[in-house]
Amino acid sequence: MKSLEGKHIVLGVTGGIAAYKSVMLLRLLIKEGAEVQVVMTPNAKEFVAPVTFSSLSGKPVVSEFFTANTGEWHSHVDLGLWSDLMVIAPATAATIGKLANGIADNMLVTTYLSAKSPVMIAPAMDLDMWIHPSTQRNMEVLKGDGVMTVAPGSGELASGLNGKGRMAEPSEILKAIKDFFAKGEELKGKRILVTSGPTYENLDPVRFIGNYSSGKMGFNLAEAFLRRGGEVFLITGPVSVEIPDHPRLHRIDVRSAREMLAATEPLFSDMDIAVFAAAVADYAPEEKADKKIKRENAETLSIKLRRNPDIAATLGKEKRGQITVGFALETDHELENAARKIQTKNLDLIVMNSLQDPEAGFMKDTNKVTIIDKEGEKTEFGVKSKREVAEDIVDTIIKYRFTVTKDQISNIQDQISKNKDKESV
Ligand code: C5P
């Protein structure tokens, strides 16, 4: 079977000289069995005639909102629903700017805004345009919005200059597309618990102790697990982020650390994987006032706090073959602290993000993580959108699940040697 058989791809082409390479990309996609609908910006048609794309794709190119003579309306909403992946190649600086700011003045950007599917872009422009702060800023915004990028390469540019900005080769873009679709349903039938968001610990009926966790990382993880076929149990603290309904998503809303533990504990024994992405408050007020605490004349007010249960550590003690993954957000001695947490919480993997990194952390759309496993094996990732970080974490869990650890190998080896000794007695 061809690797892209049955896949619906919207190929967006914008007005850059690299548009000629999109013809090659389209041919490769068709050869792999994909069904492709080409959407061109008005400028793109100055570079390559639409008939080239329509002949190769077997579908009329969409470029205008209406067919001028018949008044027939082309629905960007239908296209957005039809697509399994939208690929914009080349993506010019102008289009990148419009995508980042939602300037829907042509069919391509409108389709982008309507797309329910993931989106991948292959930027192409002159080197000075690529490194301009404006372009880089827009790229950051798109990264945060979860858009995947096939990075431009270095080399000779249409301007005669040499440097970065040249669109990735069609074969490279095809590989990125194939890799995207190759991610199958490896977690079909698996049950996954994800804790997410902050916890709020009430002081009185109107006040609480909380933290800045947005819940974005946990929600992105839940979506990544769903994409891989898993059944997800999402236990979330109070957040304002949204997650679309899904038949395999079960959401439980909680407020305090104790409520979060009460929601997770009965589920844990039936789980295959548990990821503790919640920023759980370490302490809660020992007593919760029934009425609003009145301002006193005194200059200070003391509130006695009592330690909250550690959800990851509690469930770590009840572990029967589940893979458990924790997060660590450290300000100092990051690696040592992360490694210690693997032990104390009986984790398989820990995802470390550093507060020292300006692009990582609570309120951000991007994150930069290092994943450490039980054996101290470390994998560092670059700055990515939380959506991509979630994919990396899920990939690492899948790899971990199906990889026999060094410990297991040496245990088996020990067992065989012992049995041999017995036989020879
Ligand atoms: O010990 P620390 O709070 O830094 O550990 C962070 C990890 O432990 C995170 O995965 C977090 O979700 C989890 N945790 C928990 N319950 C707590 C505190 C932390 O599950 N009370």
Residues whose N, C-alpha, C, O or C-beta is under 5 A from the ligand:
A	BS01	C5P	F276 A277 A278 A279 V280 A281 N308 P309 D310 I311 A312 V325 G326 F327 A328
